[in-house]
Each structure stands twice: as C-alpha cells, then as structure tokens.
Amino acid sequence: GALDLLMSGIRGAVLGFGFDARWVDALPTALMKPFSGSGARAMMIDTMQAHGADSFAGRLASIVQGSTETTFYVLAVYFGAVGIQRVRHAVACGLIADVAGILAAIGMAYLFFGAVA
C-alpha cells in the first residue's frame, strides 16, 4: 500500500502543476532499477499487466529497463570483487546517472509515444 500511496501523491502533485501524469505509472520500475534488475523486470511486467504492453506506461517501463543501471548491485559486487571500499562518490555519480537515464527515458517515450489518442 505504501507504493500506491506514494504514486498517488506524485500523480496528484504532477496534475496539480498541470502536467501530464501518464509517466507516473511506470515510476515503480524506475525506482526499483537501481536496486535490482530482476525486481525492476517484475515491476515492468506488473505495469504491462495492469496497463497493457502497448500502453504509454508499458512502453516507458520498457525504455527505463534499458536506460538505467542496477547501481547498488554494481557497487556491491564489482567494487567488492576488486576491494574498493570508499564508494561515496561512485554512489552519487551512479544515482545522478540513473536520474539522467530516467529523465531521458521519459523524454523519449513522450517523443515517440506521447500523442494522446
């Protein structure tokens, strides 16, 4: 219920500012991706089952899957394998890159699939 409450709050804020809120339906995939690729895939499939694979949210969730990285997995596994212990700046850079990827995915989804039927 917490995720639904968060998405409802974000949707309300976006609509309150007068913007299109169709991208909010794909946001759970974007929020999960930095932590787990398989978890993000499950969220993407859930989005597609709820809204349809050819829906704007389904397409955006698919684009997010390919435009962001599992940041914390990379830090834990790959940095741990080579013995890097100070990851503070890598975390910041990775999360900034994830935000940039999410924003680019939203922009591309609106560019290619944004027309309202």
C-alpha positions in Angstrom: 0.0 0.0 0.0 2.9 2.4 0.6 4.0 2.4 -3.1 0.4 3.1 -4.2 0.2 5.9 -1.7 3.5 7.3 -3.0 2.4 7.1 -6.6 -0.9 8.7 -5.8 0.9 11.6 -4.1 3.3 12.1 -7.0 0.4 11.9 -9.5 -1.6 14.4 -7.6 1.4 16.8 -7.4 2.1 16.4 -11.1 -1.6 17.0 -12.0 -1.7 19.9 -9.6 1.1 21.6 -11.6 -0.9 21.0 -14.8 1.4 18.4 -16.3 0.6 15.1 -18.0 1.0 12.3 -15.4 1.0 9.2 -17.6 4.7 8.6 -16.8 3.9 8.1 -13.1 2.5 4.6 -13.9 6.0 3.5 -14.9 7.8 5.1 -12.0 7.8 1.9 -9.8 10.1 0.3 -12.4 12.4 3.3 -12.4 12.5 3.3 -8.6 13.4 -0.4 -8.4 16.0 -0.4 -11.2 19.0 1.0 -9.1 18.5 -1.8 -6.6 17.6 -4.9 -8.6 17.3 -5.7 -12.3 15.0 -8.7 -11.7 12.9 -6.7 -9.3 12.6 -3.9 -11.9 11.7 -6.5 -14.5 8.9 -7.8 -12.2 7.6 -4.2 -11.8 7.7 -3.7 -15.6 5.7 -6.9 -16.1 3.2 -5.8 -13.5 2.9 -2.4 -15.2 2.3 -4.2 -18.5 -0.3 -6.5 -17.0 -2.1 -3.5 -15.3 -2.0 -1.1 -18.2 -1.2 -3.2 -21.3 2.1 -3.8 -23.1 1.3 -1.2 -25.8 0.2 1.4 -23.3 2.3 4.5 -22.6 3.3 3.2 -19.2 4.2 -0.2 -20.6 6.4 1.3 -23.2 8.0 3.7 -20.8 8.7 0.9 -18.3 10.5 -1.0 -21.1 12.6 2.0 -22.0 13.5 2.6 -18.4 14.8 -1.1 -18.3 17.3 -0.3 -20.9 18.3 3.2 -19.9 19.4 2.8 -16.3 21.8 0.5 -14.4 21.5 -1.6 -11.2 23.7 0.9 -9.4 23.8 -0.7 -5.9 24.4 -4.2 -7.4 27.3 -2.9 -9.4 28.8 -1.2 -6.3 28.3 -4.3 -4.1 29.5 -7.0 -6.5 32.0 -5.4 -8.8 33.6 -2.9 -6.3 33.7 -5.6 -3.7 35.4 -8.0 -6.1 38.4 -5.6 -6.6 38.4 -4.4 -3.0 37.2 -0.8 -3.4 35.9 0.3 0.0 35.3 4.1 -0.4 32.3 4.2 -2.8 30.8 7.6 -1.7 31.4 9.4 -4.9 30.6 6.4 -7.0 27.2 6.2 -5.4 26.5 9.8 -6.1 27.6 9.5 -9.7 25.7 6.3 -10.3 22.5 7.8 -8.9 22.9 11.0 -10.9 23.3 8.8 -14.0 20.2 6.9 -13.1 18.2 10.1 -12.7 19.5 11.2 -16.1 18.6 7.9 -17.7 15.1 8.0 -16.2 14.5 11.6 -17.4 15.9 10.7 -20.9 13.6 7.6 -21.0 10.6 9.8 -20.1 11.6 12.3 -22.8 12.0 9.6 -25.4 8.7 8.0 -24.5 6.9 11.3 -24.9 8.8 12.0 -28.2 7.9 8.7 -29.8 4.7 7.6 -28.0 3.4 10.7 -26.4 0.4 11.5 -28.6 -2.8 11.1 -26.8 -5.3 9.1 -28.8 
